[in-house]
Amino acid sequence: MNLLVLSWAYIRARPLNAGLNVLLLALGVALICVLLLLGSQLEERLTRDAQRINLVVGAKGSPLQLVLAAVFHVDVPPGNIKLADAQSIASNRMVKRTVPLALGDSLRGFRIVGTSSDLLALYDARIETGKHWDGPMQALIGAEVARTLGLQVGAKFLGTHGLGKEGDAHESSPFAVVGVLAPTGSVIDRLILASVESVWLVHMQLNEDEKPAEALAALTPDEKEITALLVEYASPLAAMSLPRSINSETSMQAASPANEAARLFSMLGVGLDMVRAFALVLLLAAGLSTFIALFNALEERKYDLAVMRTLGATPGKLMRLVLFEGLVMGVIGTALGLLLGHIATEVIGTWLAANRQPAVTGWRIAPDEGWVVALSLLVALIAAVVPAWRAYRSDVAATLARG
């Protein structure tokens, strides 16, 4: 009889024991799979969102909070800075490009960003339908915003204060959608873009008889504020002196997105390492359980194996039979774990998307999934080695004599 068929028959004869071993193995594989998928996609997303942003300048406070708010748009900013102070940085010869950001409002969880057209260049974004804004209270919306909220060119909406889905609406200052951006796979897909002046007008709360142009012209330099300034260096040498001079000589702070993202991952890494260690414990527990199950099963069917020897089966064939049994359970547990891991990641990604967070998908393969498969199968195979060796060394005559 084929060894694979015979191994499967023995597994089916003990469904509860085999099912427990497979489940333990699958849970360990699934947990590691979820960590790999989430970690690789989030790191890729963070890297892509900050790729061309060398420095973020904003109010004094937490540099990580500043980067999370101004680059990844998942936090509130530490405060505002004077537009004039930001413009002094833009004129520095070590700076290639600067992009102002004025934050504070959102639409059903999607952030409204007052900025300039240079933000589109940072993310290689292009307008798919409509046009760029040419005046205040006109907005470009990202692809994900348009898809989720069903907004198109010509639609109007009211911004609400804060970043949550609920907030006080600015009833007197509606935005008009003039363009929709093509998908980029970056954070700009989740943003609503308008001019900085639009954000100022919203918070000025004009009366019906006040004209926007006159109100903007009446603003003093001290009243013109932005939240942050995104900086792209003209040369790598700027990284050595510009952040230090901003932090020590001005009332603003400069934060490096690359450094802060690395610090964020190092903080998350402690928790991820603990979960990863728990997953490895599950794999080892699955291996121990498989070993015990195969060992007990071998004791129960010693007589069957002795009869097989008398019918011509070699010791090596009996050894391969037990190894196959452990390997079959390993293959089933690994396949089930991968499936569960990818489904769980897709569910997490759906939840993140519903909460206006960077979405992830379970329908892709993580770079390190191969070693997870190899480790899982190795654990199952090692668990079967001792029972297989006992099958190989079994005394046929003594076993048949005992009946």
C-alpha positions as CSV (number, residue, x, y, z in Angstrom):
1,M,0.0,0.0,0.0
2,N,1.2,3.6,-0.7
3,L,2.9,5.1,2.4
4,L,1.0,8.4,2.0
5,V,-2.4,6.6,1.8
6,L,-1.5,4.5,4.8
7,S,-0.3,7.5,6.8
8,W,-3.5,9.3,6.1
9,A,-5.5,6.3,7.2
10,Y,-3.7,6.2,10.5
11,I,-4.3,9.9,11.0
12,R,-8.0,9.5,10.3
13,A,-8.2,6.7,12.8
14,R,-7.3,9.3,15.6
15,P,-9.2,12.4,14.5
16,L,-9.2,14.2,17.9
17,N,-5.5,13.8,18.6
18,A,-4.5,14.6,15.0
19,G,-6.9,17.6,15.0
20,L,-5.4,19.0,18.2
21,N,-1.9,18.7,16.7
22,V,-2.9,20.3,13.5
23,L,-4.7,23.1,15.3
24,L,-1.7,24.0,17.5
25,L,0.6,24.1,14.5
26,A,-1.9,26.1,12.5
27,L,-2.3,28.7,15.2
28,G,1.5,29.2,15.6
29,V,1.9,29.5,11.8
30,A,-1.1,31.9,11.5
31,L,0.2,34.2,14.2
32,I,3.7,34.5,12.7
33,C,2.1,34.9,9.3
34,V,0.0,37.9,10.5
35,L,3.0,39.5,12.1
36,L,5.0,39.2,8.9
37,L,2.3,40.5,6.7
38,L,1.4,43.5,8.9
39,G,5.1,44.4,9.6
40,S,6.2,44.2,6.0
41,Q,3.2,46.2,4.6
42,L,3.3,48.9,7.3
43,E,7.0,49.3,6.9
44,E,6.7,49.5,3.2
45,R,3.8,52.1,3.5
46,L,5.8,54.2,6.0
47,T,8.8,54.2,3.8
48,R,6.8,55.1,0.7
49,D,4.9,58.0,2.5
50,A,8.2,59.6,3.8
51,Q,10.4,58.8,0.8
52,R,11.0,62.3,-0.4
53,I,10.5,64.1,2.9
54,N,13.9,64.7,4.6
55,L,12.7,66.9,7.4
56,V,9.5,68.1,9.1
57,V,9.5,71.5,10.8
58,G,6.8,72.4,13.3
59,A,6.1,73.6,16.8
60,K,8.2,72.5,19.8
61,G,7.0,69.2,21.3
62,S,7.3,65.5,20.5
63,P,9.2,65.0,17.3
64,L,7.4,61.6,16.8
65,Q,4.0,63.3,17.2
66,L,5.0,65.9,14.7
67,V,6.0,63.3,12.1
68,L,2.9,61.1,12.7
69,A,0.7,64.2,12.2
70,A,2.5,65.9,9.2
71,V,3.8,62.9,7.3
72,F,1.5,59.9,8.1
73,H,-1.6,61.9,9.2
74,V,-2.5,59.6,12.1
75,D,-2.1,62.0,15.0
76,V,-2.8,65.6,16.1
77,P,0.0,68.1,15.7
78,P,1.8,69.6,18.7
79,G,0.8,73.2,17.6
80,N,1.3,75.9,14.9
81,I,4.2,77.9,13.7
82,K,4.4,81.4,12.0
83,L,4.3,81.3,8.2
84,A,7.0,83.9,8.1
85,D,9.3,81.6,10.2
86,A,8.6,78.8,7.8
87,Q,9.3,80.9,4.8
88,S,12.8,81.8,6.2
89,I,13.6,78.1,6.0
90,A,12.3,77.8,2.5
91,S,14.8,80.5,1.4
92,N,17.8,78.5,2.7
93,R,20.2,77.4,0.0
94,M,20.4,73.9,1.4
95,V,16.7,73.4,0.8
96,K,15.4,72.2,-2.5
97,R,11.7,72.3,-1.9
98,T,9.3,73.1,1.0
99,V,5.6,72.2,1.3
100,P,3.4,74.0,3.9
101,L,0.7,72.1,5.8
102,A,-2.2,73.6,7.6
103,L,-4.1,71.0,9.6
104,G,-7.0,71.0,12.0
105,D,-10.2,69.8,10.2
106,S,-11.4,66.6,8.6
107,L,-14.4,65.1,6.7
108,R,-15.7,61.8,8.3
109,G,-12.2,60.8,9.4
110,F,-10.4,62.0,6.3
111,R,-8.0,64.9,7.0
112,I,-8.4,68.2,5.2
113,V,-4.9,69.6,4.4
114,G,-4.2,73.2,3.5
115,T,-1.1,73.0,1.3
116,S,0.5,73.9,-2.1
117,S,0.7,72.1,-5.4
118,D,4.2,70.9,-4.4
119,L,2.6,68.3,-2.2
120,L,1.4,66.5,-5.4
121,A,5.0,66.3,-6.7
122,L,6.2,64.7,-3.4
123,Y,3.9,61.7,-4.1
124,D,4.0,61.7,-7.9
125,A,0.2,62.3,-7.7
126,R,-1.8,63.4,-10.7
127,I,-5.3,64.7,-11.2
128,E,-7.5,62.0,-12.7
129,T,-10.7,64.1,-13.2
130,G,-11.3,67.8,-12.8
131,K,-8.6,70.4,-12.2
132,H,-6.4,71.9,-9.6
133,W,-7.8,74.5,-7.2
134,D,-7.5,78.1,-8.4
135,G,-9.0,79.9,-5.4
136,P,-10.1,79.4,-1.8
137,M,-12.6,76.8,-0.7
138,Q,-11.9,74.5,-3.6
139,A,-10.6,71.0,-2.9
140,L,-8.8,68.1,-4.5
141,I,-9.7,64.7,-3.0
142,G,-7.6,61.6,-2.9
143,A,-8.7,58.4,-4.6
144,E,-9.7,56.6,-1.4
145,V,-11.7,59.6,-0.2
146,A,-13.6,59.7,-3.4
147,R,-14.3,55.9,-3.4
148,T,-15.3,55.7,0.3
149,L,-17.4,58.9,0.5
150,G,-18.7,58.8,-3.1
151,L,-17.6,62.4,-3.8
152,Q,-17.0,63.6,-7.3
153,V,-16.2,66.8,-9.1
154,G,-18.9,69.4,-8.3
155,A,-19.8,68.0,-4.9
156,K,-19.8,70.2,-1.8
157,F,-19.0,69.3,1.8
158,L,-18.5,70.8,5.2
159,G,-15.3,70.2,7.2
160,T,-15.5,69.3,10.9
161,H,-13.1,70.3,13.6
162,G,-10.6,67.6,14.6
163,L,-9.6,64.3,13.1
164,G,-12.5,62.1,14.4
165,K,-15.6,61.1,12.4
166,E,-17.7,63.3,14.7
167,G,-17.1,67.0,15.2
168,D,-18.5,70.5,15.0
169,A,-19.1,71.3,11.3
170,H,-18.1,74.7,9.8
171,E,-21.6,75.5,8.4
172,S,-20.6,78.8,6.9
173,S,-17.6,77.5,5.0
174,P,-18.4,74.7,2.5
175,F,-15.7,73.3,0.2
176,A,-16.3,72.5,-3.4
177,V,-14.6,69.5,-5.0
178,V,-12.8,70.6,-8.2
179,G,-10.7,67.5,-8.8
180,V,-10.1,63.8,-7.9
181,L,-6.6,62.4,-7.7
182,A,-5.5,59.1,-9.3
183,P,-4.6,56.3,-6.9
184,T,-1.0,56.4,-5.7
185,G,-0.9,53.8,-3.0
186,S,0.4,56.5,-0.6
187,V,-1.1,58.6,2.2
188,I,-2.3,61.2,-0.2
189,D,-5.0,58.8,-1.3
190,R,-6.6,59.5,2.1
191,L,-6.3,63.3,2.1
192,I,-8.5,66.2,1.1
193,L,-6.2,69.0,-0.3
194,A,-7.0,72.7,-0.5
195,S,-5.0,75.9,-0.3
196,V,-3.6,77.2,3.0
197,E,-5.8,80.2,2.6
198,S,-8.9,78.0,2.6
199,V,-8.0,76.6,6.0
200,W,-7.5,80.2,7.3
201,L,-10.9,81.3,6.0
202,V,-12.7,78.3,7.6
203,H,-11.4,79.3,11.0
204,M,-12.0,83.0,10.5
205,Q,-15.8,82.3,10.4
206,L,-16.7,85.1,8.1
207,N,-20.0,86.8,8.0
208,E,-22.2,86.7,4.9
209,D,-21.3,90.2,3.9
210,E,-17.5,89.7,4.3
211,K,-15.5,89.0,1.2
212,P,-12.8,86.3,1.5
213,A,-10.2,88.3,-0.4
214,E,-10.5,91.3,1.9
215,A,-10.5,89.1,5.0
216,L,-7.2,87.4,3.8
217,A,-5.6,90.7,3.0
218,A,-6.4,92.0,6.5
219,L,-4.5,89.2,8.2
220,T,-1.3,90.3,9.9
221,P,1.9,88.3,9.8
222,D,1.4,87.1,13.3
223,E,-2.1,85.7,12.4
224,K,-0.8,83.7,9.4
225,E,0.1,80.3,10.8
226,I,0.7,76.9,9.5
227,T,1.0,73.5,11.2
228,A,4.2,72.2,9.7
229,L,6.6,72.5,6.8
230,L,7.8,69.5,4.8
231,V,11.4,70.0,3.7
232,E,13.3,68.3,0.8
233,Y,17.1,68.8,1.0
234,A,19.1,70.2,-1.9
235,S,22.0,68.0,-0.9
236,P,22.8,65.4,1.7
237,L,25.1,67.9,3.5
238,A,21.9,69.7,4.7
239,A,21.2,66.8,7.1
240,M,24.3,67.6,9.1
241,S,23.5,71.3,9.9
242,L,20.0,72.3,9.1
243,P,18.1,70.3,11.8
244,R,20.5,71.4,14.5
245,S,20.3,75.1,13.5
246,I,16.5,75.0,13.5
247,N,16.3,73.2,16.9
248,S,18.8,75.5,18.6
249,E,18.3,78.9,17.0
250,T,14.5,79.1,16.4
251,S,11.3,78.5,18.3
252,M,10.5,75.6,16.1
253,Q,11.6,72.0,16.0
254,A,12.9,69.9,13.2
255,A,12.2,66.1,13.1
256,S,13.5,63.5,10.6
257,P,10.8,61.2,9.4
258,A,13.3,58.4,8.8
259,N,14.7,58.6,12.3
260,E,11.2,58.8,13.9
261,A,9.9,55.9,11.9
262,A,12.8,53.8,12.9
263,R,12.2,54.8,16.6
264,L,8.5,53.9,16.2
265,F,9.3,50.5,14.8
266,S,11.8,49.9,17.6
267,M,9.1,50.6,20.2
268,L,6.6,48.4,18.4
269,G,9.3,45.8,18.0
270,V,9.2,44.9,21.7
271,G,5.6,44.0,21.6
272,L,6.0,42.2,18.2
273,D,8.9,40.2,19.6
274,M,6.7,39.0,22.5
275,V,3.9,38.0,20.2
276,R,6.4,36.3,17.9
277,A,7.9,34.4,20.9
278,F,4.4,33.3,21.8
279,A,3.9,32.0,18.3
280,L,7.2,30.0,18.5
281,V,6.0,28.5,21.8
282,L,2.8,27.4,20.0
283,L,4.9,25.8,17.3
284,L,7.1,24.0,19.8
285,A,3.9,22.9,21.7
286,A,2.5,21.5,18.5
287,G,5.8,19.6,17.9
288,L,5.7,18.2,21.4
289,S,2.0,17.2,21.0
290,T,2.8,15.6,17.7
291,F,5.6,13.6,19.3
292,I,3.4,12.4,22.1
293,A,0.6,11.4,19.7
294,L,2.9,9.5,17.4
295,F,4.7,7.8,20.3
296,N,1.4,6.7,21.8
297,A,0.1,5.6,18.5
298,L,3.2,3.6,17.8
299,E,2.7,1.7,21.1
300,E,-0.9,1.0,20.2
301,R,-0.1,-0.4,16.8
302,K,3.2,-2.3,17.4
303,Y,1.5,-5.5,16.5
304,D,0.2,-4.1,13.2
305,L,3.7,-3.0,12.3
306,A,5.1,-6.4,13.3
307,V,2.6,-8.0,11.0
308,M,3.6,-5.7,8.2
309,R,7.2,-6.8,8.7
310,T,6.3,-10.4,8.3
311,L,4.5,-9.5,5.1
312,G,7.7,-8.1,3.6
313,A,7.9,-4.5,4.9
314,T,11.4,-3.4,5.6
315,P,12.4,-1.5,8.8
316,G,13.2,1.5,6.6
317,K,9.7,1.4,5.2
318,L,8.1,1.4,8.7
319,M,10.4,4.3,9.7
320,R,9.2,6.2,6.6
321,L,5.6,5.4,7.4
322,V,5.8,7.2,10.8
323,L,7.8,10.1,9.3
324,F,5.2,10.5,6.7
325,E,2.5,10.5,9.3
326,G,4.2,13.4,11.1
327,L,4.9,15.2,7.9
328,V,1.3,14.9,6.7
329,M,0.1,16.5,9.9
330,G,2.7,19.2,9.4
331,V,1.7,20.0,5.9
332,I,-2.0,20.2,6.8
333,G,-1.3,22.4,9.9
334,T,1.1,24.6,7.9
335,A,-1.4,25.1,5.0
336,L,-4.3,25.8,7.4
337,G,-2.1,28.2,9.4
338,L,-1.1,30.2,6.2
339,L,-4.8,30.3,5.2
340,L,-5.9,31.5,8.6
341,G,-3.1,34.1,8.8
342,H,-3.9,35.6,5.4
343,I,-7.7,35.7,6.2
344,A,-7.0,37.3,9.6
345,T,-4.7,39.9,8.0
346,E,-7.4,40.8,5.5
347,V,-9.9,41.2,8.3
348,I,-7.5,43.5,10.1
349,G,-6.9,45.4,6.9
350,T,-10.7,45.9,6.5
351,W,-11.0,47.2,10.0
352,L,-8.1,49.6,9.5
353,A,-9.6,50.9,6.3
354,A,-13.0,51.4,8.0
355,N,-11.2,53.5,10.7
356,R,-9.4,55.7,8.0
357,Q,-6.0,54.1,8.8
358,P,-3.4,52.7,6.4
359,A,-5.0,49.6,4.9
360,V,-3.2,46.3,4.6
361,T,-4.2,43.2,2.7
362,G,-4.0,39.5,3.3
363,W,-3.9,38.6,-0.3
364,R,-0.2,38.9,-0.8
365,I,2.8,36.9,0.3
366,A,5.2,38.3,2.9
367,P,8.9,38.1,2.0
368,D,9.8,35.7,4.9
369,E,6.8,33.3,4.7
370,G,9.1,30.7,3.2
371,W,11.1,30.2,6.4
372,V,7.9,29.9,8.4
373,V,6.8,27.0,6.2
374,A,10.2,25.4,6.5
375,L,10.3,25.9,10.3
376,S,6.8,24.4,10.7
377,L,7.5,21.3,8.6
378,L,10.9,20.9,10.4
379,V,9.1,20.9,13.8
380,A,6.6,18.3,12.6
381,L,9.4,16.1,11.1
382,I,11.6,16.3,14.2
383,A,8.6,15.3,16.4
384,A,8.3,12.2,14.3
385,V,12.0,11.2,14.3
386,V,12.0,9.4,17.7
387,P,8.8,7.4,17.1
388,A,10.1,6.6,13.6
389,W,13.4,5.3,15.0
390,R,11.5,3.1,17.5
391,A,9.5,1.7,14.6
392,Y,12.7,1.0,12.8
393,R,14.3,-0.8,15.8
394,S,11.2,-2.7,16.9
395,D,11.6,-6.4,17.7
396,V,9.2,-8.3,15.5
397,A,9.5,-11.7,17.2
398,A,9.0,-10.3,20.7
399,T,6.0,-8.2,19.6
400,L,4.3,-11.2,17.9
401,A,5.0,-13.4,20.8
402,R,3.3,-11.0,23.2
403,G,0.3,-10.8,20.8
